[in-house]
Amino acid sequence: MYELVNQILSYIRGIWRYRWWILGAAWLVSIVGWIQVSKLPDQFKASARVYVDTTTLLQPLLRGLAVEGNEQHQLLLMTNTLMSRPNLEKVMRMADLDLQAKTEADTEELINELKENFSLQSAGRVNLYTIAYQDAKPELAKLLVKSLLTIFVESNIGETRKEQDSARQFLEQQIAEYEQRLVEAEERKTRFQQKNLAFLPNERGDYYSRLQTTQEQLAQAELELKIQQDRLVVLQQQIEDEEETEPLFGEEDALFDQPLELSSELDPRIAKLESNLDDMLLRFTEKHPDVVATRLTLSTLKEKREEELARRKRDAAAAGSGSAIIDSNPVYQEMRIVLSEAEADIAAKKAVVDEYKKRIENLSAAVDKVLQVETEEAQLNRDYGILSQQHQALLSRLESARLSHDVDVRSGTVRFRIVDPPSVPLTPSGPPRALLSSVVVLGGLVLGVLLAFLMSQVRPTYDDREALNTVTGFPVLGSVSMVWTNAQIRIRQRRHLGFLLGLLALVSAYGFVMFLYLTDVDPVWMLRRLQELANV
């Protein structure tokens, strides 16, 4: 960092040694540049302010349905429309500029010049623009602006009608497309409803209401079943009490004399085992494990059968004496009938409970499917609703377009209007001589600094021992300080004063030139006036 600072300071000292080169170059460039700037031809800018409805007919009709462009986009669209090649060719012919073009290259050059010199800018308000053209001839600039406006006004009426027709055609096309999409959406909804009819809401409600209703019905059915079961228990107890209190007399002997036909539930199994035993004896011996096991099982079953038959005979003997009498009892008979009806009701209630449980199981198992169906149904309804809303909006906009067309035809609505006609100011609008004069002075100073730096490198000097040692490669034993005499000091002071006066004179000259341009004083007139004063 220290070496870099020393190097920069060395460059500055070298430039300072040739400071007169800086001042001389600045004066030379400034004088020559100011003369050239003063000789630049005046430029006059003809301008006109116009109102242009840049919002096409489609934009208000499609507001809310499509993305709208910003102001910069509208300005670019206006520029491209105004500065199109056909319009510029018409402007060139209306101003007789085509007579100057001898070849195709000349024509192309004129068109490019027109496009560069024409400008379109926003005037600060919506749909208000300034059209300007800059040229050395004020009347030509005014004529060119007027010609461009004339062309645009003439083409505006036809373009408005075309835009209205294209707007209606566009809306009708969009309406037809949305109608087709609505039909397709309705067909999708119909197919979906037919496919998932069991999972969609109906007159009994949606899935959750049906599940809740079924659960409530199940609870009610279970309650009724419990009531019937309790009633059955009471009836059975009453019948048992009736049988115990009935007198035991009458026709006991006749009942016991009747033959008793008994059978057991074990008879089919015994018969089957006997058949299997016969088959095994045809294939195996008596000592075969299967034969032995079968005989043992058969013997056990027969013993159980005999025990069961004996128990039944005992029960029949105990109850048989009073059964005939009790059966003839009308109260007992009525109770038996009620008991049978209660048992039938219980069976029916059990069937109802089982049915409700089955329904709840089916509904609970279909919960994932129901959620999927509800999601798809919501998506279909949302899509259909959006399409229907856009379709209705387009129908409304189409009617608005028709009304707008009728209003334009009857009232002659203007979409292009000249606010300020083309005009040219008395004073030139360019070139920017004050800015160019400042650039000339700055350029002269920069050129002078570059020359001074170049001279310091061509004819270098060394301010310290380190720089001399670095350049020559020889060791430097010491340095001798400069001792200035009084005469030399006065000479240096006069030189510094002369440089300062020269620099102040340059700044004063620059200020005078800026005064002339900023106060719109003609420099040529000023020079003539100075000559007259000098001659006097």
C-alpha positions as CSV (number, residue, x, y, z in Angstrom):
1,M,0.0,0.0,0.0
2,Y,2.9,2.4,0.8
3,E,4.5,1.7,-2.5
4,L,1.2,2.3,-4.4
5,V,0.7,5.6,-2.7
6,N,4.3,6.7,-3.5
7,Q,3.7,5.7,-7.1
8,I,0.5,7.7,-7.4
9,L,2.2,10.7,-5.8
10,S,5.1,10.3,-8.2
11,Y,2.6,10.4,-11.2
12,I,1.0,13.5,-9.8
13,R,4.3,15.3,-9.4
14,G,5.3,14.4,-12.9
15,I,2.0,15.7,-14.3
16,W,2.4,18.9,-12.2
17,R,5.8,19.6,-13.9
18,Y,4.1,19.7,-17.2
19,R,1.0,21.7,-16.0
20,W,1.5,24.3,-18.8
21,W,0.8,21.5,-21.3
22,I,-2.5,20.9,-19.5
23,L,-3.5,24.6,-19.7
24,G,-2.4,25.0,-23.3
25,A,-4.3,21.9,-24.4
26,A,-7.4,23.0,-22.5
27,W,-7.3,26.4,-24.2
28,L,-6.7,25.0,-27.6
29,V,-9.4,22.4,-27.5
30,S,-11.9,24.8,-25.9
31,I,-11.4,27.5,-28.4
32,V,-11.6,25.1,-31.4
33,G,-14.6,23.3,-29.8
34,W,-16.5,26.4,-29.0
35,I,-16.1,27.7,-32.5
36,Q,-17.4,24.4,-33.9
37,V,-20.3,24.3,-31.5
38,S,-21.3,27.8,-32.5
39,K,-21.3,26.8,-36.1
40,L,-23.7,23.9,-35.6
41,P,-27.0,24.5,-37.4
42,D,-30.0,25.4,-35.2
43,Q,-32.5,22.6,-34.7
44,F,-36.2,23.4,-34.5
45,K,-38.7,21.0,-32.9
46,A,-42.2,21.0,-34.2
47,S,-44.7,19.4,-31.9
48,A,-48.3,18.6,-31.5
49,R,-50.4,17.2,-28.6
50,V,-53.0,14.6,-29.4
51,Y,-55.5,12.5,-27.5
52,V,-55.3,8.9,-28.6
53,D,-57.6,6.2,-27.1
54,T,-54.9,3.5,-26.8
55,T,-57.3,1.1,-25.2
56,T,-58.6,-0.9,-28.0
57,L,-62.2,-1.9,-28.1
58,L,-61.4,-5.4,-26.8
59,Q,-59.7,-4.0,-23.6
60,P,-62.9,-2.6,-21.9
61,L,-64.9,-5.5,-23.1
62,L,-62.4,-8.0,-21.7
63,R,-61.7,-6.2,-18.4
64,G,-61.7,-8.7,-15.7
65,L,-61.5,-11.6,-18.1
66,A,-57.9,-11.1,-19.5
67,V,-54.7,-9.6,-18.4
68,E,-54.4,-5.9,-19.3
69,G,-51.2,-4.3,-20.7
70,N,-49.4,-1.5,-18.9
71,E,-48.8,2.1,-20.0
72,Q,-45.3,1.4,-21.4
73,H,-46.8,-1.3,-23.6
74,Q,-49.4,1.0,-24.9
75,L,-46.8,3.7,-25.7
76,L,-44.7,1.2,-27.5
77,L,-47.7,0.1,-29.5
78,M,-48.5,3.7,-30.4
79,T,-45.0,4.3,-31.5
80,N,-44.9,1.2,-33.7
81,T,-48.2,2.2,-35.2
82,L,-47.3,5.8,-36.0
83,M,-43.7,5.1,-37.1
84,S,-44.6,2.2,-39.4
85,R,-42.8,2.1,-42.7
86,P,-46.0,2.7,-44.8
87,N,-46.8,5.8,-42.7
88,L,-43.3,7.2,-43.0
89,E,-43.4,6.7,-46.8
90,K,-46.6,8.6,-47.0
91,V,-45.2,11.4,-44.9
92,M,-42.1,11.5,-47.2
93,R,-44.3,11.9,-50.3
94,M,-46.6,14.5,-48.7
95,A,-43.5,16.6,-47.8
96,D,-41.9,16.1,-51.2
97,L,-38.9,14.5,-49.6
98,D,-39.1,11.7,-52.1
99,L,-37.9,14.1,-54.8
100,Q,-34.5,14.2,-53.0
101,A,-34.1,10.4,-53.2
102,K,-32.5,9.3,-56.4
103,T,-31.9,5.7,-55.4
104,E,-33.3,3.0,-53.1
105,A,-30.4,3.7,-50.7
106,D,-31.4,7.4,-50.5
107,T,-35.0,6.4,-49.8
108,E,-33.9,4.1,-47.1
109,E,-31.7,6.8,-45.6
110,L,-34.6,9.3,-45.6
111,I,-36.9,6.8,-43.9
112,N,-34.4,6.0,-41.2
113,E,-33.8,9.8,-40.7
114,L,-37.5,10.3,-40.3
115,K,-37.8,7.5,-37.8
116,E,-34.9,8.8,-35.7
117,N,-36.1,12.4,-35.6
118,F,-39.7,11.7,-34.9
119,S,-40.5,11.2,-31.2
120,L,-43.6,10.1,-29.3
121,Q,-43.8,10.8,-25.6
122,S,-46.5,10.7,-22.9
123,A,-47.8,14.2,-22.0
124,G,-48.3,13.3,-18.4
125,R,-52.0,12.4,-18.6
126,V,-53.7,9.2,-19.6
127,N,-54.1,8.9,-23.4
128,L,-52.4,12.3,-24.0
129,Y,-49.2,12.2,-26.2
130,T,-46.8,14.6,-27.7
131,I,-45.6,14.0,-31.3
132,A,-42.5,16.0,-32.3
133,Y,-40.0,16.2,-35.1
134,Q,-36.7,18.1,-35.0
135,D,-35.0,19.6,-38.1
136,A,-32.9,22.5,-39.1
137,K,-35.8,23.8,-41.2
138,P,-38.7,24.8,-38.9
139,E,-41.3,24.8,-41.7
140,L,-40.3,21.3,-42.8
141,A,-40.5,20.0,-39.3
142,K,-44.0,21.4,-38.9
143,L,-45.1,20.0,-42.2
144,L,-43.8,16.5,-41.3
145,V,-45.7,16.5,-38.0
146,K,-48.9,17.7,-39.7
147,S,-48.5,15.1,-42.4
148,L,-48.2,12.3,-39.9
149,L,-51.2,13.5,-37.9
150,T,-53.3,13.7,-41.1
151,I,-52.4,10.1,-42.1
152,F,-53.2,8.8,-38.6
153,V,-56.6,10.7,-38.5
154,E,-57.6,9.3,-41.9
155,S,-56.8,5.8,-41.0
156,N,-58.3,6.0,-37.5
157,I,-62.0,5.8,-38.6
158,G,-61.6,2.7,-40.6
159,E,-59.4,1.0,-38.0
160,T,-62.1,1.7,-35.4
161,R,-64.8,0.0,-37.4
162,K,-62.4,-3.0,-38.0
163,E,-61.7,-3.2,-34.3
164,Q,-65.4,-3.2,-33.5
165,D,-66.0,-6.0,-36.0
166,S,-63.0,-8.0,-34.8
167,A,-64.1,-7.5,-31.2
168,R,-67.5,-8.9,-31.9
169,Q,-66.1,-11.8,-33.8
170,F,-63.6,-12.6,-31.0
171,L,-66.4,-12.5,-28.4
172,E,-68.6,-14.7,-30.5
173,Q,-65.8,-17.2,-31.0
174,Q,-65.0,-17.2,-27.3
175,I,-68.7,-17.7,-26.4
176,A,-68.9,-20.7,-28.8
177,E,-65.8,-22.2,-27.2
178,Y,-67.2,-21.7,-23.7
179,E,-70.5,-23.3,-24.7
180,Q,-68.7,-26.3,-26.0
181,R,-66.7,-26.5,-22.8
182,L,-69.9,-26.2,-20.7
183,V,-71.5,-29.1,-22.6
184,E,-68.4,-31.2,-22.0
185,A,-68.4,-30.3,-18.3
186,E,-72.1,-31.2,-18.0
187,E,-71.4,-34.6,-19.7
188,R,-68.5,-35.2,-17.2
189,K,-70.8,-34.4,-14.3
190,T,-73.5,-36.7,-15.6
191,R,-71.1,-39.6,-16.1
192,F,-69.6,-39.0,-12.7
193,Q,-73.0,-39.0,-11.0
194,Q,-74.0,-42.2,-12.8
195,K,-70.8,-43.9,-11.7
196,N,-70.9,-42.8,-8.1
197,L,-74.7,-42.6,-7.5
198,A,-74.4,-44.6,-4.2
199,F,-71.9,-42.2,-2.7
200,L,-73.6,-38.9,-3.7
201,P,-76.2,-37.0,-1.7
202,N,-79.9,-38.0,-2.4
203,E,-83.3,-37.4,-0.9
204,R,-82.0,-39.1,2.3
205,G,-79.2,-36.7,2.6
206,D,-75.4,-37.0,2.1
207,Y,-73.1,-39.7,3.3
208,Y,-72.7,-38.4,6.9
209,S,-76.4,-37.8,7.4
210,R,-77.2,-41.3,6.1
211,L,-74.5,-42.8,8.4
212,Q,-75.9,-40.9,11.4
213,T,-79.5,-41.8,10.5
214,T,-78.6,-45.5,10.2
215,Q,-76.8,-45.4,13.6
216,E,-79.8,-43.9,15.2
217,Q,-82.1,-46.5,13.6
218,L,-79.7,-49.2,14.8
219,A,-79.9,-47.9,18.4
220,Q,-83.7,-47.8,18.2
221,A,-83.8,-51.3,16.8
222,E,-81.5,-52.6,19.5
223,L,-83.7,-50.9,22.1
224,E,-86.8,-52.5,20.7
225,L,-85.1,-55.9,20.6
226,K,-84.1,-55.5,24.2
227,I,-87.7,-54.7,25.2
228,Q,-88.9,-57.8,23.3
229,Q,-86.3,-60.0,24.9
230,D,-87.3,-58.8,28.4
231,R,-91.0,-59.4,27.5
232,L,-90.1,-62.9,26.3
233,V,-88.4,-63.7,29.6
234,V,-91.5,-62.5,31.5
235,L,-93.8,-64.6,29.4
236,Q,-91.6,-67.7,29.8
237,Q,-91.6,-67.2,33.6
238,Q,-95.4,-66.8,33.6
239,I,-95.9,-70.0,31.6
240,E,-93.6,-71.9,34.0
241,D,-95.6,-70.6,37.0
242,E,-98.8,-71.7,35.3
243,E,-97.5,-75.2,34.6
244,E,-96.4,-75.6,38.2
245,T,-99.7,-74.5,39.8
246,E,-102.0,-76.6,37.5
247,P,-103.6,-79.6,39.3
248,L,-102.2,-83.0,38.3
249,F,-105.1,-85.4,37.9
250,G,-107.2,-87.0,35.1
251,E,-105.9,-88.9,32.2
252,E,-102.5,-90.0,33.5
253,D,-103.0,-93.7,32.6
254,A,-104.1,-93.0,29.1
255,L,-101.1,-90.8,28.6
256,F,-98.7,-93.3,29.9
257,D,-100.3,-96.1,27.9
258,Q,-99.6,-94.2,24.6
259,P,-96.4,-95.4,22.8
260,L,-93.4,-93.1,23.3
261,E,-91.5,-92.4,20.1
262,L,-88.1,-91.0,21.0
263,S,-85.0,-90.1,18.9
264,S,-81.7,-88.5,19.6
265,E,-79.5,-86.0,17.9
266,L,-76.7,-88.6,18.1
267,D,-78.5,-91.0,15.8
268,P,-77.0,-89.6,12.6
269,R,-73.5,-89.6,14.0
270,I,-73.9,-93.2,15.2
271,A,-75.2,-94.3,11.8
272,K,-72.3,-92.6,10.0
273,L,-69.7,-94.2,12.3
274,E,-71.3,-97.6,11.8
275,S,-71.1,-97.1,8.1
276,N,-67.5,-96.0,8.3
277,L,-66.7,-99.0,10.6
278,D,-68.1,-101.4,8.0
279,D,-65.9,-99.9,5.3
280,M,-62.8,-100.1,7.5
281,L,-63.5,-103.8,8.3
282,L,-63.4,-104.5,4.7
283,R,-59.9,-103.1,4.4
284,F,-58.4,-103.5,7.9
285,T,-58.4,-106.1,10.7
286,E,-60.1,-105.7,14.1
287,K,-56.8,-104.6,15.7
288,H,-56.2,-101.7,13.3
289,P,-55.8,-98.4,15.2
290,D,-58.6,-96.7,13.2
291,V,-61.0,-99.6,13.8
292,V,-60.3,-99.6,17.5
293,A,-60.7,-95.9,17.8
294,T,-64.0,-96.0,15.8
295,R,-65.4,-98.8,18.0
296,L,-64.5,-96.8,21.1
297,T,-66.1,-93.6,19.8
298,L,-69.2,-95.6,18.7
299,S,-69.6,-97.2,22.1
300,T,-69.3,-93.8,23.8
301,L,-72.0,-92.3,21.6
302,K,-74.4,-95.2,22.2
303,E,-74.0,-94.8,25.9
304,K,-74.8,-91.1,25.7
305,R,-77.8,-91.9,23.5
306,E,-79.2,-94.3,26.1
307,E,-78.7,-91.8,28.8
308,E,-80.5,-89.1,26.9
309,L,-83.4,-91.3,26.0
310,A,-83.8,-92.4,29.6
311,R,-83.8,-88.8,30.7
312,R,-86.5,-87.9,28.2
313,K,-88.7,-90.8,29.4
314,R,-88.4,-89.6,32.9
315,D,-89.3,-86.1,32.0
316,A,-92.3,-87.3,30.0
317,A,-93.6,-89.4,32.8
318,A,-93.3,-86.5,35.2
319,A,-95.1,-83.9,33.0
320,G,-97.4,-86.2,31.1
321,S,-100.1,-86.4,33.8
322,G,-101.0,-82.7,33.7
323,S,-100.2,-81.8,30.1
324,A,-103.6,-82.7,28.7
325,I,-105.3,-80.7,31.5
326,I,-103.0,-77.7,31.1
327,D,-103.4,-77.7,27.3
328,S,-107.1,-77.4,27.7
329,N,-106.6,-74.3,29.9
330,P,-107.6,-71.2,27.7
331,V,-105.3,-68.9,29.8
332,Y,-102.4,-71.2,29.2
333,Q,-103.2,-71.4,25.5
334,E,-103.4,-67.6,25.2
335,M,-100.0,-67.3,26.9
336,R,-98.5,-69.8,24.6
337,I,-99.8,-67.9,21.6
338,V,-98.4,-64.6,23.0
339,L,-95.1,-66.4,23.6
340,S,-94.9,-67.5,20.0
341,E,-95.7,-64.0,18.8
342,A,-92.9,-62.6,21.0
343,E,-90.4,-65.1,19.7
344,A,-91.4,-64.2,16.1
345,D,-91.0,-60.5,16.9
346,I,-87.6,-61.1,18.4
347,A,-86.5,-62.9,15.3
348,A,-87.7,-60.1,13.2
349,K,-86.0,-57.5,15.4
350,K,-82.7,-59.4,15.2
351,A,-83.0,-59.4,11.4
352,V,-83.5,-55.6,11.4
353,V,-80.6,-55.1,13.8
354,D,-78.3,-57.3,11.6
355,E,-79.4,-55.3,8.5
356,Y,-78.6,-52.0,10.2
357,K,-75.2,-53.3,11.3
358,K,-74.5,-54.4,7.8
359,R,-75.4,-51.0,6.4
360,I,-73.2,-49.2,9.0
361,E,-70.3,-51.6,8.1
362,N,-70.7,-50.8,4.4
363,L,-70.9,-47.1,5.0
364,S,-67.9,-47.1,7.3
365,A,-65.9,-49.1,4.8
366,A,-66.7,-46.6,2.0
367,V,-65.5,-43.5,3.9
368,D,-62.3,-43.2,1.8
369,K,-64.3,-43.6,-1.4
370,V,-66.8,-41.1,-0.3
371,L,-64.1,-38.5,0.5
372,Q,-62.6,-39.1,-3.0
373,V,-66.0,-38.7,-4.6
374,E,-66.8,-35.5,-2.7
375,T,-63.4,-34.0,-3.7
376,E,-64.0,-34.9,-7.4
377,E,-67.5,-33.6,-7.3
378,A,-66.4,-30.3,-5.8
379,Q,-63.7,-30.0,-8.5
380,L,-66.3,-30.7,-11.2
381,N,-68.7,-28.2,-9.7
382,R,-66.0,-25.6,-9.3
383,D,-64.9,-26.0,-13.0
384,Y,-68.4,-25.9,-14.2
385,G,-69.2,-22.8,-12.1
386,I,-66.1,-20.9,-13.5
387,L,-67.0,-21.8,-17.0
388,S,-70.6,-20.8,-16.5
389,Q,-69.5,-17.5,-14.9
390,Q,-67.1,-16.7,-17.8
391,H,-69.7,-17.6,-20.3
392,Q,-72.3,-15.3,-18.8
393,A,-69.6,-12.5,-18.6
394,L,-68.8,-13.0,-22.3
395,L,-72.5,-12.8,-23.2
396,S,-72.7,-9.5,-21.3
397,R,-69.6,-8.1,-22.9
398,L,-70.9,-9.1,-26.4
399,E,-74.1,-7.1,-25.7
400,S,-72.0,-4.2,-24.5
401,A,-70.0,-4.4,-27.7
402,R,-73.2,-4.2,-29.8
403,L,-74.4,-1.3,-27.8
404,S,-71.0,0.4,-28.1
405,H,-71.1,0.0,-31.9
406,D,-74.6,1.5,-32.0
407,V,-73.4,4.4,-29.9
408,D,-70.4,5.0,-32.0
409,V,-72.4,5.0,-35.2
410,R,-75.0,7.4,-33.9
411,S,-72.9,9.7,-31.9
412,G,-69.6,9.5,-33.8
413,T,-67.3,8.8,-30.9
414,V,-63.8,10.1,-31.4
415,R,-60.8,8.0,-30.5
416,F,-58.2,10.3,-31.9
417,R,-58.3,14.1,-31.4
418,I,-55.7,16.8,-31.9
419,V,-55.4,18.9,-28.7
420,D,-52.7,21.3,-29.8
421,P,-52.0,21.6,-33.6
422,P,-48.5,21.4,-34.9
423,S,-46.4,24.4,-34.0
424,V,-42.7,25.5,-34.1
425,P,-41.2,27.8,-31.4
426,L,-39.4,30.9,-32.5
427,T,-36.2,30.0,-30.7
428,P,-34.3,26.9,-31.7
429,S,-34.6,23.8,-29.5
430,G,-31.2,22.5,-30.3
431,P,-28.5,21.6,-30.5
432,P,-27.6,21.7,-26.7
433,R,-24.8,24.1,-27.1
434,A,-24.3,24.7,-23.4
435,L,-23.9,21.0,-22.7
436,L,-21.6,20.6,-25.7
437,S,-19.5,23.6,-24.6
438,S,-19.1,22.0,-21.1
439,V,-18.1,18.7,-22.7
440,V,-15.5,20.6,-24.8
441,V,-13.9,22.2,-21.7
442,L,-13.9,18.9,-19.9
443,G,-12.4,17.1,-22.9
444,G,-9.6,19.8,-23.2
445,L,-8.7,19.3,-19.5
446,V,-8.6,15.5,-19.8
447,L,-6.5,15.8,-23.0
448,G,-4.1,18.1,-21.2
449,V,-3.7,15.7,-18.3
450,L,-3.0,12.8,-20.6
451,L,-0.4,14.9,-22.5
452,A,1.3,15.9,-19.2
453,F,1.3,12.3,-18.0
454,L,2.8,11.2,-21.4
455,M,5.5,13.8,-21.2
456,S,6.4,12.9,-17.6
457,Q,6.9,9.3,-18.8
458,V,8.9,10.3,-21.9
459,R,11.1,12.7,-19.9
460,P,11.1,11.3,-16.4
461,T,12.5,12.8,-13.3
462,Y,13.2,11.1,-9.9
463,D,12.2,12.7,-6.7
464,D,13.8,10.2,-4.2
465,R,16.7,7.8,-4.0
466,E,14.5,4.7,-4.0
467,A,13.0,5.6,-7.4
468,L,16.5,6.2,-8.9
469,N,17.8,3.0,-7.4
470,T,14.9,1.0,-8.8
471,V,15.3,2.4,-12.4
472,T,19.2,2.3,-12.6
473,G,19.9,-0.6,-10.4
474,F,22.9,1.2,-9.0
475,P,23.3,2.0,-5.3
476,V,22.6,5.6,-4.4
477,L,24.9,6.8,-1.6
478,G,23.0,10.0,-0.8
479,S,21.1,13.0,-2.1
480,V,21.7,16.8,-2.2
481,S,18.8,19.1,-1.3
482,M,18.0,22.0,-3.7
483,V,18.7,25.4,-2.4
484,W,16.6,28.1,-4.1
485,T,17.9,31.6,-4.4
486,N,15.6,34.6,-4.0
487,A,15.6,35.2,-7.7
488,Q,14.6,31.7,-8.4
489,I,11.9,31.8,-5.8
490,R,10.4,34.9,-7.5
491,I,10.5,33.3,-10.9
492,R,8.7,30.2,-9.5
493,Q,6.1,32.4,-7.9
494,R,5.5,34.3,-11.2
495,R,5.1,31.0,-13.0
496,H,2.6,29.8,-10.5
497,L,0.7,33.1,-10.7
498,G,0.7,32.9,-14.5
499,F,-0.7,29.4,-14.4
500,L,-3.4,30.4,-12.0
501,L,-4.3,33.4,-14.1
502,G,-4.5,31.3,-17.2
503,L,-6.7,28.8,-15.5
504,L,-8.9,31.6,-14.2
505,A,-9.1,33.0,-17.7
506,L,-10.2,29.6,-19.0
507,V,-12.9,29.4,-16.4
508,S,-14.0,33.0,-17.1
509,A,-14.2,32.2,-20.8
510,Y,-16.3,29.1,-20.1
511,G,-18.6,31.1,-17.9
512,F,-19.0,33.8,-20.6
513,V,-19.9,31.1,-23.2
514,M,-22.4,29.5,-20.9
515,F,-23.9,32.9,-20.2
516,L,-24.4,33.5,-23.9
517,Y,-26.1,30.1,-24.5
518,L,-28.2,30.1,-21.3
519,T,-29.5,33.6,-21.9
520,D,-30.3,32.9,-25.6
521,V,-27.9,35.6,-26.7
522,D,-26.7,35.1,-30.3
523,P,-22.8,34.7,-30.1
524,V,-22.5,36.0,-33.7
525,W,-24.4,39.1,-32.8
526,M,-22.3,39.5,-29.7
527,L,-19.1,39.3,-31.8
528,R,-20.3,41.9,-34.2
529,R,-21.3,44.1,-31.4
530,L,-17.8,43.8,-29.9
531,Q,-16.2,44.7,-33.2
532,E,-18.4,47.8,-33.5
533,L,-17.4,48.8,-30.0
534,A,-13.7,48.2,-30.8
535,N,-13.9,50.3,-34.0
536,V,-15.5,53.2,-32.1
